[in-house]
């Protein structure tokens, strides 16, 4: 049913980045919103909300087609997911765990800052 959204889980403020990443199953499409905390090189603390679309590379071709159909039919871009998630800084698509690496996500959400982000060590 594409007229409703089922919330799979909610994260607490004390959850880690690893807790967030562990919510994405290796064989299913998911969407998630997360508050990304980072620090700029001049020491300013920032937080930006990222909206993540998880479409793992391990999916079958038909499942990937279904994901594209759902996205283009407006679930994400037309409102059902986009409306309740207003205020996010960046929409990201992740296809593997490298795409969900904290360093990669911080680089993406901090692009609009006038200074570069101080990234966590690998």
C-alpha positions, 0 to 999 in steps of 0.5 A, spaced: 500 500 500 503 506 497 498 511 501 501 509 508 508 509 511 510 504 516 515 506 521 520 501 522 524 504 528 525 510 531 532 512 534 534 515 540 539 521 541 544 517 544 544 512 539 551 511 535 552 512 527 553 504 527 546 503 530 543 507 524 547 504 519 545 497 522 537 499 521 539 498 513 538 490 511 542 487 506 536 485 501 531 490 502 530 498 500 529 503 506 529 510 507 531 513 513 532 520 516 538 522 521 541 528 524 549 528 522 553 532 527 560 534 525 565 540 527 568 545 522 575 546 521 574 552 525 571 549 531 564 550 530 559 545 531 554 543 526 548 538 525 544 537 519 539 532 517 540 527 512 535 523 508 538 517 506 535 512 501 538 505 501 538 501 495 543 495 496 547 493 490 545 486 492 537 487 490 535 483 484 533 487 478 526 487 479 526 489 486 531 495 483 525 497 478 520 497 483 524 502 487 525 506 481 517 506 480 516 507 487 520 513 488 518 516 481 511 515 483 511 520 488 512 516 494 519 520 496 519 526 491 511 527 491 510 528 498 508 521 502 516 521 505 518 528 503 513 532 507 514 529 514 521 530 513 521 537 511 528 541 513 533 535 511 539 538 508 541 533 503 538 527 500 543 521 499 542 515 496 546 509 499 548 502 495 553 499 499 556 500 506 561 505 503 556 510 501 554 510 509 560 511 512 560 517 516 566 520 513 562 520 506 555 522 509 559 528 513 562 530 506 556 530 503 552 534 508 557 539 509 558 541 502 554 548 503 558 550 509 563 556 508 569 552 511 570 544 510 568 539 516 573 536 520 572 529 519 573 523 524 579 519 523 577 512 519 
